[in-house]
């Protein structure tokens, strides 16, 4: 994959680890505002397949990706992907 690290964020969806800025929980007011602003801009990718959003992934492209996996699960996947490089 051209030297890029990808992780699975649930339901067969992948993100590029190198383009990830932060992985946070969705429940705080500031994160809800960030998600709403991104929705207004059309910059939200919902990868939760209809499940409850348990993590919000902020990308360097100013897009927001919502996942049904927890931030802790995604952190573990990121650590594994980075250690494989």
N, C-alpha and C positions, 0 to 999 in steps of 0.2 A: 504494500500500500504506500509506496513512495517514501518510506521512512517515517510516516506519520503514525502516531499511536491513536487508535480508536478504542472506545469502550462501549459496551452494550448498556443502554440505559433503560432497558425493559422492552419487551414485546418485539424484539428484533431491531430496535432502533439504535443507531450508533451516533456518537459525537466524537469530534477530534479533540483529544486531550490538550494539544498545543494551543487551541483557540479558546480554551475555557478560562474565565477569569475567576469565577466563584461558584460554589455550590452551597445553597442555603435552604433553610426550611421556609415554607410558604406562609407561616402564620403571623409574622410580625406586620405591623401597619406599614413600615417603610417598604418592605418587600411587596406587600399587596399593592402599594402605590406604583412601584416599579413595574409590576406585572400589568396593572391597569394602563399605565402610560404606554407600555409596549403593545398592548392590545389595541389601543387607540391608533398607534402607528402601523399596525399590521405586522408587528415584529415578534409575535409569539408563536412558538411551535409547540403544540400540545402532543407530547409523546406518551401520555398516560393511558391511552386506549380506553378512555371513559372511566378509569379508576380514579380514586382520590389522589390529588397531587400531593406528594410527600417531599419533593425537592424541586427547587427552582435553580436552573443552571444559567448563569449569565455568561454570554459569549463575547469575545472581543469585537464582534461585528454589530454589537448592540442588540442582538437578538436574544430572546429569552426562551429557554427550553424547559418545559414542565415534564417531570417524570414521576411515575408511581413508586419508584425506589426511594429509600431514605438517603439523606446526605451521607450517612455513615456507610451504607452499602456502596454508594458511588465513590466515596473516598477510597475504600478498599480496592475497588476495581481500578481506580486511577493509580494507586500505589503499585499494583501488580503490572499495569501497562508500562509505567515508567521504569520499573525495575527490569523489565524484559528488554529494554532498549540497550 
